[in-house]
Amino acid sequence: MRQFLSSIKNKVIVLTILVFILLALFVAGAYFFIFRDLPSASSLRNLKAIPFSTHMYDRNGKLLYEIYRDQNRTPVKVKDLKPYIYQAAIAIEDKDFYRHQGVSLTSGILRSLKELILRQTLQGGSTITQQLVKNALLTSERTLQRKIKEMILAITVEKQFSKQEILEMYMNQVPYGGSAYGIEEASKAFFGKQAKDLSLPEAALLAALPQAPSRYSPYINLELTKKRRNEVIQKMKEQKYITEQQKKIAIASPVVVIPLRTTIHAPHFVFYVKSLLEKEYGVDLVEQGGLKVTTTLDLDIQEKTEQILKDEIEKIQYLDVGNGALLVTRPPTGEILAMVGSVDYYATASGTFNVTTALRQPGSSIKPLNYAMGIDRRLVTAATVFLDIPTCFTAEGQPGSYCPVNYDGQFHGPSQLRFALGNSFNIPAVKMLAVNGVKDFIASASAFTITSFEDPKNYGLSLTLGGGEVRMTEMAQAFSMFANQGVPRKLNQILKVEDRFGKVLYTFKDTNFVPDVKKAVPAPSSLSIPGKRALSRDASYIISHILLDDNARSGAFGAGSLLVIPGKAV
């Protein structure tokens, strides 16, 4: 019996020692994993955070844009602001701000666990206190360690500071886009006034920005900005910060901001790339991480392209045409060499809208894809004769009878496919789509990397005349297959991304890549182009040949027209 009790006692002692060892290891692990290098919450009182600006260059090292060149902050007191200014931020960012103790159980911890388990990501909803801690004291890395530190610091901050102090620090710290840090500088940057003078709709617009400054920027997409602003206003009403009447007046007000004052080259392209970077690396790293981004753009080509567009728009002003867009790419590599989203970025609010990435009707530029599909399926050849005569069509998705006419109001009788496409006749193109079938054409369009066309039931035979909206960027990808022997190349915008320490985060690699755009790509290999073949080599060659055939288009454009470039096969 004594031996038995002694044995039990020894086991208890051993077990106790093991528990203490495990506990010590746990404490040590927690210290090194979480508490080691944990910033002091009290340092927020004398915060002097200095984020590093991100530089964006063209392919030759010419600076296009410096993101957050200056981080101007002018501190304001919450008590000096109209209540709706900070209430707008609370309504959209943290409706339980006055109820939680730094971390929200439902939107913070539980959502983080759900995202971690289901998607292996850490994107739980952060409270205003957590956002303050993350922006001011921590890095933007998405790791479990950083998330735990963020939560611990948020709870600590709530114990050391009052809600008003936390809100005040947040309002003076949060990035609103560009060089605007804090509500005061944001007010000056977007509206040319002090924060205390902001109207309700202006305050709502600023509150809408921190979640995604580029996406919701009024200088990029005015309609999306207004939609997001109105969402803030709606939440303010739901949370009883404003009345129904105030909500109606605020939502009805237009979005009016002062012109962008920062010097910037290729602005449509810059903000397009900035949005892509934010999706890949997160807003914080892009706007404060000191990245060096080398893009595919060639500034010399860009500036010439901008001037060409202005000149051509001036020539046709009598036709009441006031805007346009251009996209210059290299088909084998998909590099964007120039992107002009409007004729004048700074002219009006609509000038900031990037037409190259927007849904627009492509007109007759869709016809080559239609004919290419018919040739590829061996339904027709370049010599197939179409009757360009008065014809009416009925088809699924086409309401009633559809009777197209040609742009010149005439009918041209029997026309071979080569001449029908070269002269851009409408009726043969509609007949070609009727043979291909709208449903099959939509399916082929997705293989051509066009994703804008969705349900075939939404389209009729007018699709081949530009009756469906598509993005210019997608059309550039689709047309690249004619140059790439049937393989469409997705667009590329970035050559290299480096962090502030010079560590390479991304490098564009392609065997067809030639750094100097003035030099031709020597015999580009279609075999090295990523992606699936969407068109046969024969069909891509035939369409390319028709498009460069001066004789094939002479009926509409005349022989030796401006479409002929001496020494170039165009």
Secondary structure, 3 states (H helix, E strand, C coil): CHHHHHHHHHHHHHHHHHHHHHHHHHHHHHHHHHHCCCCCHHHHHHCCCCCECEEEECCCCCEEEEECCCCECCCCCHHHCCHHHHHHHHHHHCCCCCCCCCCCHHHHHHHHHHHHHHHCCCCCCCCHHHHHHHHHHCCCCCCHHHHHHHHHHHHHHHHHCCHHHHHHHHHHHCEEECCEEHHHHHHHHHHCCCHHHCCHHHHHHHHHCCCCCCCCCCCCCHHHHHHHHHHHHHHHHHCCCCCHHHHHHHHHCCCCCCCCCCCCCCHHHHHHHHHHHHHHHCHHHHHHECCEEEECCCHHHHHHHHHHHHHHHHHCHHHCCCCCCEEEEECCCCEEEEEECCCCCCCCHHHHCCHHHCEECCHHHHHHHHHHHHHHCCCCCCCCEEEECCCCECCCCCCCCECCCCCCCCCCEEEEHHHHHHCCCHHHHHHHHHHHCHHHHHHHHHHCCCCCCCCHHHCCHHHHHCCCCEEHHHHHHHHHHHHCCCCCCCCECEEEEECCCCCEEEECCCCCCCCCCCCCCCCCCHHHCCCCCCCCHHHHHHHHHHHHCHHHHHHHHCCCCCCCCCCCCC
